[in-house]
Amino acid sequence: MKPLNYAILKHFTKVEEACADDVMAALKGEYSHFKAFTKGGVISAIMTAEANGLLEETRFDMDASNELRVYYRAHEEGAETINHYIKD
């Protein structure tokens, strides 16, 4: 099993785009028992990856609860870097 942050990054190499809720839904089965597996923790990991140039924001919208959802994607260079350092 990969560290949670690695799993979050790898998820973005397998989907066109995702928000924190999408990532949590995809990783829930394996990582729900991790202390850092919170919406805030996932958002923090995503924003760190964006700040480091691995992900980029694609769009945003409001969910049914009127909470902002920000979507990100791994651009070509970011996906290459993630896949180079984090193997399946």
N, CA, C and O atoms as CSV, one atom per row, in Angstrom:
chain,resi,resn,atom,element,x,y,z
A,1,MET,N,N,0.844,-1.181,0.000
A,1,MET,CA,C,0.000,0.000,0.000
A,1,MET,C,C,0.893,1.249,0.000
A,1,MET,O,O,1.852,1.349,0.765
A,2,LYS,N,N,0.555,2.170,-0.858
A,2,LYS,CA,C,1.303,3.426,-0.975
A,2,LYS,C,C,0.935,4.374,0.166
A,2,LYS,O,O,-0.153,4.262,0.732
A,3,PRO,N,N,1.824,5.306,0.508
A,3,PRO,CA,C,1.432,6.376,1.423
A,3,PRO,C,C,0.246,7.145,0.824
A,3,PRO,O,O,0.101,7.214,-0.396
A,4,LEU,N,N,-0.583,7.709,1.671
A,4,LEU,CA,C,-1.795,8.397,1.229
A,4,LEU,C,C,-1.495,9.480,0.198
A,4,LEU,O,O,-2.173,9.553,-0.826
A,5,ASN,N,N,-0.504,10.311,0.444
A,5,ASN,CA,C,-0.203,11.390,-0.510
A,5,ASN,C,C,0.182,10.839,-1.877
A,5,ASN,O,O,-0.167,11.423,-2.903
A,6,TYR,N,N,0.892,9.729,-1.898
A,6,TYR,CA,C,1.251,9.103,-3.170
A,6,TYR,C,C,-0.006,8.613,-3.882
A,6,TYR,O,O,-0.150,8.793,-5.091
A,7,ALA,N,N,-0.908,7.998,-3.135
A,7,ALA,CA,C,-2.146,7.486,-3.727
A,7,ALA,C,C,-2.982,8.625,-4.302
A,7,ALA,O,O,-3.603,8.479,-5.355
A,8,ILE,N,N,-2.993,9.751,-3.609
A,8,ILE,CA,C,-3.731,10.919,-4.106
A,8,ILE,C,C,-3.133,11.376,-5.435
A,8,ILE,O,O,-3.864,11.611,-6.397
A,9,LEU,N,N,-1.825,11.502,-5.492
A,9,LEU,CA,C,-1.173,11.927,-6.734
A,9,LEU,C,C,-1.422,10.926,-7.857
A,9,LEU,O,O,-1.742,11.324,-8.976
A,10,LYS,N,N,-1.280,9.635,-7.575
A,10,LYS,CA,C,-1.482,8.615,-8.608
A,10,LYS,C,C,-2.910,8.645,-9.137
A,10,LYS,O,O,-3.138,8.376,-10.317
A,11,HIS,N,N,-3.868,8.967,-8.281
A,11,HIS,CA,C,-5.260,9.037,-8.726
A,11,HIS,C,C,-5.407,10.030,-9.877
A,11,HIS,O,O,-6.152,9.780,-10.825
A,12,PHE,N,N,-4.706,11.140,-9.794
A,12,PHE,CA,C,-4.819,12.162,-10.834
A,12,PHE,C,C,-4.200,11.733,-12.157
A,12,PHE,O,O,-4.480,12.345,-13.188
A,13,THR,N,N,-3.375,10.706,-12.152
A,13,THR,CA,C,-2.811,10.199,-13.409
A,13,THR,C,C,-3.755,9.213,-14.078
A,13,THR,O,O,-3.517,8.791,-15.210
A,14,LYS,N,N,-4.827,8.844,-13.382
A,14,LYS,CA,C,-5.759,7.837,-13.894
A,14,LYS,C,C,-7.117,8.405,-14.281
A,14,LYS,O,O,-7.957,7.690,-14.827
A,15,VAL,N,N,-7.335,9.680,-14.002
A,15,VAL,CA,C,-8.621,10.318,-14.319
A,15,VAL,C,C,-8.356,11.616,-15.080
A,15,VAL,O,O,-7.258,12.170,-15.025
A,16,GLU,N,N,-9.367,12.083,-15.780
A,16,GLU,CA,C,-9.224,13.337,-16.523
A,16,GLU,C,C,-9.120,14.529,-15.577
A,16,GLU,O,O,-8.291,15.418,-15.773
A,17,GLU,N,N,-9.971,14.540,-14.548
A,17,GLU,CA,C,-9.931,15.584,-13.519
A,17,GLU,C,C,-10.658,15.053,-12.302
A,17,GLU,O,O,-11.419,14.089,-12.392
A,18,ALA,N,N,-10.419,15.689,-11.154
A,18,ALA,CA,C,-11.080,15.266,-9.925
A,18,ALA,C,C,-11.047,16.391,-8.905
A,18,ALA,O,O,-10.188,17.271,-8.946
A,19,CYS,N,N,-12.005,16.338,-7.991
A,19,CYS,CA,C,-12.013,17.246,-6.846
A,19,CYS,C,C,-11.709,16.399,-5.611
A,19,CYS,O,O,-11.581,15.179,-5.714
A,20,ALA,N,N,-11.593,17.030,-4.460
A,20,ALA,CA,C,-11.270,16.309,-3.230
A,20,ALA,C,C,-12.302,15.225,-2.930
A,20,ALA,O,O,-11.939,14.132,-2.496
A,21,ASP,N,N,-13.581,15.513,-3.157
A,21,ASP,CA,C,-14.628,14.519,-2.916
A,21,ASP,C,C,-14.451,13.296,-3.815
A,21,ASP,O,O,-14.651,12.165,-3.371
A,22,ASP,N,N,-14.077,13.519,-5.071
A,22,ASP,CA,C,-13.836,12.411,-6.002
A,22,ASP,C,C,-12.675,11.544,-5.525
A,22,ASP,O,O,-12.750,10.315,-5.549
A,23,VAL,N,N,-11.606,12.200,-5.092
A,23,VAL,CA,C,-10.424,11.480,-4.613
A,23,VAL,C,C,-10.789,10.651,-3.388
A,23,VAL,O,O,-10.406,9.486,-3.287
A,24,MET,N,N,-11.526,11.245,-2.462
A,24,MET,CA,C,-11.906,10.528,-1.245
A,24,MET,C,C,-12.794,9.322,-1.569
A,24,MET,O,O,-12.640,8.257,-0.970
A,25,ALA,N,N,-13.707,9.487,-2.501
A,25,ALA,CA,C,-14.572,8.373,-2.886
A,25,ALA,C,C,-13.756,7.239,-3.510
A,25,ALA,O,O,-14.016,6.065,-3.248
A,26,ALA,N,N,-12.775,7.593,-4.328
A,26,ALA,CA,C,-11.957,6.583,-5.008
A,26,ALA,C,C,-11.032,5.842,-4.042
A,26,ALA,O,O,-10.770,4.654,-4.227
A,27,LEU,N,N,-10.539,6.526,-3.023
A,27,LEU,CA,C,-9.553,5.935,-2.113
A,27,LEU,C,C,-10.141,5.433,-0.798
A,27,LEU,O,O,-9.422,4.869,0.027
A,28,LYS,N,N,-11.424,5.630,-0.601
A,28,LYS,CA,C,-12.073,5.306,0.670
A,28,LYS,C,C,-11.830,3.864,1.110
A,28,LYS,O,O,-11.544,3.618,2.282
A,29,GLY,N,N,-11.938,2.925,0.203
A,29,GLY,CA,C,-11.789,1.517,0.547
A,29,GLY,C,C,-10.461,1.177,1.202
A,29,GLY,O,O,-10.419,0.401,2.157
A,30,GLU,N,N,-9.381,1.750,0.697
A,30,GLU,CA,C,-8.048,1.436,1.212
A,30,GLU,C,C,-7.559,2.388,2.298
A,30,GLU,O,O,-6.787,1.984,3.167
A,31,TYR,N,N,-7.993,3.632,2.262
A,31,TYR,CA,C,-7.370,4.647,3.103
A,31,TYR,C,C,-8.281,5.280,4.153
A,31,TYR,O,O,-7.844,6.187,4.862
A,32,SER,N,N,-9.516,4.839,4.275
A,32,SER,CA,C,-10.449,5.493,5.200
A,32,SER,C,C,-10.002,5.405,6.661
A,32,SER,O,O,-10.440,6.205,7.487
A,33,HIS,N,N,-9.150,4.457,6.984
A,33,HIS,CA,C,-8.670,4.336,8.367
A,33,HIS,C,C,-7.446,5.215,8.661
A,33,HIS,O,O,-6.996,5.273,9.806
A,34,PHE,N,N,-6.908,5.891,7.657
A,34,PHE,CA,C,-5.766,6.780,7.868
A,34,PHE,C,C,-6.220,8.048,8.579
A,34,PHE,O,O,-7.266,8.611,8.256
A,35,LYS,N,N,-5.436,8.488,9.538
A,35,LYS,CA,C,-5.752,9.700,10.299
A,35,LYS,C,C,-5.859,10.927,9.387
A,35,LYS,O,O,-6.706,11.791,9.613
A,36,ALA,N,N,-5.021,11.009,8.379
A,36,ALA,CA,C,-5.000,12.163,7.466
A,36,ALA,C,C,-6.069,12.088,6.376
A,36,ALA,O,O,-6.177,12.996,5.552
A,37,PHE,N,N,-6.859,11.014,6.366
A,37,PHE,CA,C,-7.889,10.856,5.342
A,37,PHE,C,C,-9.130,11.658,5.735
A,37,PHE,O,O,-10.164,11.106,6.112
A,38,THR,N,N,-8.987,12.963,5.634
A,38,THR,CA,C,-10.072,13.906,5.879
A,38,THR,C,C,-10.153,14.808,4.659
A,38,THR,O,O,-9.209,14.895,3.873
A,39,LYS,N,N,-11.274,15.469,4.508
A,39,LYS,CA,C,-11.401,16.365,3.353
A,39,LYS,C,C,-10.321,17.443,3.396
A,39,LYS,O,O,-9.714,17.763,2.374
A,40,GLY,N,N,-10.087,17.993,4.567
A,40,GLY,CA,C,-9.036,19.006,4.706
A,40,GLY,C,C,-7.657,18.476,4.377
A,40,GLY,O,O,-6.853,19.167,3.751
A,41,GLY,N,N,-7.381,17.251,4.796
A,41,GLY,CA,C,-6.090,16.634,4.501
A,41,GLY,C,C,-5.903,16.380,3.021
A,41,GLY,O,O,-4.815,16.592,2.484
A,42,VAL,N,N,-6.949,15.929,2.362
A,42,VAL,CA,C,-6.880,15.665,0.921
A,42,VAL,C,C,-6.725,16.984,0.159
A,42,VAL,O,O,-5.924,17.076,-0.772
A,43,ILE,N,N,-7.485,17.992,0.553
A,43,ILE,CA,C,-7.363,19.305,-0.095
A,43,ILE,C,C,-5.955,19.851,0.080
A,43,ILE,O,O,-5.381,20.406,-0.857
A,44,SER,N,N,-5.398,19.698,1.272
A,44,SER,CA,C,-4.035,20.167,1.517
A,44,SER,C,C,-3.027,19.458,0.615
A,44,SER,O,O,-2.125,20.095,0.071
A,45,ALA,N,N,-3.175,18.151,0.456
A,45,ALA,CA,C,-2.261,17.393,-0.416
A,45,ALA,C,C,-2.396,17.842,-1.866
A,45,ALA,O,O,-1.399,17.980,-2.575
A,46,ILE,N,N,-3.630,18.070,-2.301
A,46,ILE,CA,C,-3.869,18.517,-3.674
A,46,ILE,C,C,-3.265,19.894,-3.899
A,46,ILE,O,O,-2.616,20.133,-4.917
A,47,MET,N,N,-3.478,20.795,-2.955
A,47,MET,CA,C,-2.958,22.160,-3.110
A,47,MET,C,C,-1.431,22.181,-3.064
A,47,MET,O,O,-0.806,22.998,-3.741
A,48,THR,N,N,-0.829,21.300,-2.280
A,48,THR,CA,C,0.629,21.192,-2.254
A,48,THR,C,C,1.137,20.713,-3.609
A,48,THR,O,O,2.129,21.228,-4.127
A,49,ALA,N,N,0.449,19.720,-4.182
A,49,ALA,CA,C,0.841,19.223,-5.505
A,49,ALA,C,C,0.684,20.312,-6.560
A,49,ALA,O,O,1.501,20.411,-7.475
A,50,GLU,N,N,-0.354,21.125,-6.437
A,50,GLU,CA,C,-0.536,22.237,-7.382
A,50,GLU,C,C,0.601,23.257,-7.218
A,50,GLU,O,O,1.163,23.731,-8.205
A,51,ALA,N,N,0.927,23.584,-5.983
A,51,ALA,CA,C,2.001,24.550,-5.732
A,51,ALA,C,C,3.347,24.051,-6.247
A,51,ALA,O,O,4.213,24.845,-6.614
A,52,ASN,N,N,3.516,22.737,-6.272
A,52,ASN,CA,C,4.756,22.140,-6.773
A,52,ASN,C,C,4.719,21.852,-8.270
A,52,ASN,O,O,5.647,21.252,-8.812
A,53,GLY,N,N,3.655,22.275,-8.937
A,53,GLY,CA,C,3.587,22.165,-10.388
A,53,GLY,C,C,3.166,20.811,-10.928
A,53,GLY,O,O,3.298,20.566,-12.127
A,54,LEU,N,N,2.661,19.919,-10.074
A,54,LEU,CA,C,2.251,18.590,-10.549
A,54,LEU,C,C,0.803,18.567,-11.018
A,54,LEU,O,O,0.447,17.774,-11.890
A,55,LEU,N,N,-0.031,19.425,-10.450
A,55,LEU,CA,C,-1.445,19.498,-10.810
A,55,LEU,C,C,-1.786,20.925,-11.195
A,55,LEU,O,O,-1.073,21.869,-10.856
A,56,GLU,N,N,-2.897,21.061,-11.914
A,56,GLU,CA,C,-3.397,22.397,-12.233
A,56,GLU,C,C,-4.910,22.410,-12.076
A,56,GLU,O,O,-5.586,21.407,-12.306
A,57,GLU,N,N,-5.422,23.562,-11.681
A,57,GLU,CA,C,-6.856,23.731,-11.511
A,57,GLU,C,C,-7.521,23.744,-12.881
A,57,GLU,O,O,-7.018,24.365,-13.817
A,58,THR,N,N,-8.670,23.046,-12.995
A,58,THR,CA,C,-9.378,23.015,-14.268
A,58,THR,C,C,-10.693,23.772,-14.221
A,58,THR,O,O,-11.052,24.453,-15.181
A,59,ARG,N,N,-11.414,23.659,-13.115
A,59,ARG,CA,C,-12.705,24.344,-12.998
A,59,ARG,C,C,-13.164,24.282,-11.550
A,59,ARG,O,O,-12.521,23.664,-10.701
A,60,PHE,N,N,-14.297,24.938,-11.285
A,60,PHE,CA,C,-14.892,24.853,-9.954
A,60,PHE,C,C,-16.397,24.961,-10.085
A,60,PHE,O,O,-16.912,25.486,-11.072
A,61,ASP,N,N,-17.093,24.461,-9.083
A,61,ASP,CA,C,-18.547,24.570,-9.024
A,61,ASP,C,C,-18.992,24.451,-7.567
A,61,ASP,O,O,-18.165,24.369,-6.659
A,62,MET,N,N,-20.286,24.444,-7.361
A,62,MET,CA,C,-20.853,24.297,-6.026
A,62,MET,C,C,-21.526,22.933,-5.949
A,62,MET,O,O,-22.185,22.506,-6.896
A,63,ASP,N,N,-21.356,22.246,-4.812
A,63,ASP,CA,C,-22.032,20.962,-4.652
A,63,ASP,C,C,-23.452,21.177,-4.128
A,63,ASP,O,O,-23.889,22.318,-3.978
A,64,ALA,N,N,-24.165,20.104,-3.852
A,64,ALA,CA,C,-25.555,20.192,-3.403
A,64,ALA,C,C,-25.695,20.911,-2.061
A,64,ALA,O,O,-26.756,21.453,-1.751
A,65,SER,N,N,-24.622,20.914,-1.268
A,65,SER,CA,C,-24.631,21.596,0.036
A,65,SER,C,C,-24.121,23.024,-0.057
A,65,SER,O,O,-23.873,23.666,0.963
A,66,ASN,N,N,-23.966,23.518,-1.265
A,66,ASN,CA,C,-23.450,24.868,-1.517
A,66,ASN,C,C,-22.005,25.050,-1.059
A,66,ASN,O,O,-21.608,26.144,-0.658
A,67,GLU,N,N,-21.226,23.979,-1.121
A,67,GLU,CA,C,-19.797,24.056,-0.830
A,67,GLU,C,C,-19.035,24.106,-2.147
A,67,GLU,O,O,-19.396,23.442,-3.119
A,68,LEU,N,N,-17.983,24.899,-2.160
A,68,LEU,CA,C,-17.159,25.030,-3.359
A,68,LEU,C,C,-16.382,23.733,-3.604
A,68,LEU,O,O,-15.773,23.177,-2.691
A,69,ARG,N,N,-16.417,23.264,-4.849
A,69,ARG,CA,C,-15.605,22.129,-5.279
A,69,ARG,C,C,-14.647,22.638,-6.343
A,69,ARG,O,O,-15.065,23.226,-7.340
A,70,VAL,N,N,-13.370,22.410,-6.125
A,70,VAL,CA,C,-12.354,22.808,-7.092
A,70,VAL,C,C,-11.807,21.529,-7.721
A,70,VAL,O,O,-11.434,20.587,-7.022
A,71,TYR,N,N,-11.766,21.514,-9.045
A,71,TYR,CA,C,-11.294,20.352,-9.792
A,71,TYR,C,C,-9.875,20.608,-10.296
A,71,TYR,O,O,-9.519,21.723,-10.677
A,72,TYR,N,N,-9.085,19.546,-10.286
A,72,TYR,CA,C,-7.689,19.611,-10.725
A,72,TYR,C,C,-7.425,18.472,-11.693
A,72,TYR,O,O,-8.180,17.503,-11.773
A,73,ARG,N,N,-6.323,18.621,-12.429
A,73,ARG,CA,C,-5.872,17.546,-13.305
A,73,ARG,C,C,-4.354,17.520,-13.285
A,73,ARG,O,O,-3.696,18.513,-12.977
A,74,ALA,N,N,-3.821,16.359,-13.619
A,74,ALA,CA,C,-2.375,16.235,-13.796
A,74,ALA,C,C,-2.096,16.504,-15.268
A,74,ALA,O,O,-2.463,15.699,-16.124
A,75,HIS,N,N,-1.450,17.629,-15.571
A,75,HIS,CA,C,-1.082,17.917,-16.958
A,75,HIS,C,C,-0.010,16.923,-17.384
A,75,HIS,O,O,0.480,16.149,-16.561
A,76,GLU,N,N,0.352,16.936,-18.637
A,76,GLU,CA,C,1.266,15.924,-19.186
A,76,GLU,C,C,2.579,15.827,-18.404
A,76,GLU,O,O,2.994,14.735,-18.017
A,77,GLU,N,N,3.224,16.962,-18.177
A,77,GLU,CA,C,4.491,16.951,-17.438
A,77,GLU,C,C,4.307,16.468,-16.011
A,77,GLU,O,O,5.115,15.694,-15.498
A,78,GLY,N,N,3.232,16.932,-15.370
A,78,GLY,CA,C,2.955,16.521,-13.994
A,78,GLY,C,C,2.718,15.027,-13.900
A,78,GLY,O,O,3.242,14.368,-13.002
A,79,ALA,N,N,1.931,14.488,-14.821
A,79,ALA,CA,C,1.655,13.045,-14.834
A,79,ALA,C,C,2.936,12.253,-15.069
A,79,ALA,O,O,3.149,11.218,-14.438
A,80,GLU,N,N,3.784,12.729,-15.968
A,80,GLU,CA,C,5.062,12.050,-16.217
A,80,GLU,C,C,5.918,12.028,-14.956
A,80,GLU,O,O,6.508,11.002,-14.617
A,81,THR,N,N,5.983,13.144,-14.275
A,81,THR,CA,C,6.779,13.229,-13.050
A,81,THR,C,C,6.217,12.303,-11.977
A,81,THR,O,O,6.962,11.559,-11.338
A,82,ILE,N,N,4.910,12.351,-11.784
A,82,ILE,CA,C,4.277,11.483,-10.781
A,82,ILE,C,C,4.557,10.020,-11.109
A,82,ILE,O,O,4.962,9.253,-10.235
A,83,ASN,N,N,4.345,9.633,-12.357
A,83,ASN,CA,C,4.543,8.229,-12.744
A,83,ASN,C,C,6.016,7.809,-12.695
A,83,ASN,O,O,6.320,6.637,-12.471
A,84,HIS,N,N,6.912,8.749,-12.901
A,84,HIS,CA,C,8.348,8.430,-12.808
A,84,HIS,C,C,8.743,8.077,-11.383
A,84,HIS,O,O,9.497,7.129,-11.163
A,85,TYR,N,N,8.242,8.830,-10.419
A,85,TYR,CA,C,8.651,8.646,-9.026
A,85,TYR,C,C,7.753,7.709,-8.235
A,85,TYR,O,O,8.194,7.122,-7.247
A,86,ILE,N,N,6.500,7.558,-8.653
A,86,ILE,CA,C,5.572,6.691,-7.927
A,86,ILE,C,C,5.096,5.601,-8.880
A,86,ILE,O,O,4.299,5.846,-9.785
A,87,LYS,N,N,5.594,4.419,-8.661
A,87,LYS,CA,C,5.259,3.275,-9.526
A,87,LYS,C,C,3.965,2.620,-9.038
A,87,LYS,O,O,3.613,2.698,-7.861
A,88,ASP,N,N,3.266,1.969,-9.983
A,88,ASP,CA,C,2.028,1.246,-9.607
A,88,ASP,C,C,2.337,0.024,-8.793
A,88,ASP,O,O,1.424,-0.698,-8.393
